[in-house]
Amino acid sequence: MFAFNQCIIIMQEPFHTLNQELLQPLAETQCKHLDRALPKVDLSALLGTLYEFIETYTRHIDMNKEWGLVDTLPPHLEASNLDPSLDLDELPEDITLAQTASTWKYIVQFQAQQKQH
């Protein structure tokens, strides 16, 4: 968790070595859905979980990049003995694994905006 907080502070790209296939942008509709969903979610927990997921799973495991993040993350949490209680029900179901890094970045920006208000 410390590594991604450092990246946020110095505005460094945390996923510059990630395969381009895993850096697909979010659609406008997905961003709007996230805007409605994120106030209901523990952002710090979600950011830490997504960062760990990207670094340990999506970066190193060959999987179908079109699989849904919401469907893929819970089994990974359970298999990794991480807290599976993270509430993902509010997140858009159409976000794919290829969009996980973009989702993480979007949430970082959302959290920064929330802290400014």
N, C-alpha and C positions, 0 to 999 in steps of 0.2 A: 504494500500500500504506500510505503514511503516513496518509492520510485515514481509512481504516477503523480503524487502530490508535488514532488520536485519538478516534474515536467510542466505541471500546471503553473507553478510559481514562476518559472523562467520562460514560459510560453514555448517550450521545445516540443517538437513533433515526437511523441512517444513511439510511434509505429512506423518510423521511416524505413525500417528494414523488412516490414511486412510485405508479403506478396501483393502485387497490385490487384489481384483477383479478390483480395479480402478488404479492399478499400473502396468498395462501391458506395456511392452517395445515397443518402436517403431521399425519397420522393417528398414533395411538398406536403402531400396528404399524411405521410408518416410523421413528418415534423409537427404538423398540427395535432395529430393524435398524441404524440409525445407531450406536447405543450399542455394538453388536457390531463394526461395521465401522471406526469412527473410530480405534481404537487401532492399526490397521494402516496408517493413511494419514498422510502428511506434512501435518499440520493447517495450518501456516503457509502452505504452498504452495497448499493447497486453498482456504483463506480468501482469499488474494490473488487467485487465479484466479476464484473465484466473484464476488468484489466487482467485478473488472474486467468480467466477463461481464455482471453486472447493469447496471453503469453504461454499458457501451458497446453491449450487444446487447439485452437484454430491455427496457430502458428506452426505446430508440429505434427498435426494429424491430418492425413489426407481424407477429406470428407466431402460430401456433396455441399457445395457452397450455397445451394438454393434451399437447403433445409431451413426451417424456421428457428430463429433464436429462442423463442418462447418454448418451443417443443424440445430443443436440444439442451438447453442449459440445466433444467432440473435433474435429468439423469447424470449429467457431468458432476453436479454438486454432490449428489448422493454417492457416486463412485469415488469422488475425491475426499469423502468425509468432511465436506464443507456444509455449512448451514443451509439446508434445503428449504427453509421457511421463507426465503425472500419472496415477496409477493410480486409475481410477474403477470398477474391477471389483467392489470391495467395496460400493459404494454401492447403495441400493435402486433398482431399475429403475423402480419405479412413482412416483418423485418427478417431478412435472411442472415445466415452466417457471414455471407460476403459483405454485409452492412454492419457487422458488429463493431468494428473500429469507428466507423462514422457515427454509430449510435453512442458509443462511449464519448466521443468528442462533443456531440450535441448535448449530452447530459452535463458534461463539464461546463460548457457555455451557459446552459440553463441554470446550473447551480451558481455560477459566478453572478449572473443577473439577479438571482434571488437574494444573494448576499448583499447586493448593492441597494436593494429596496428595503 
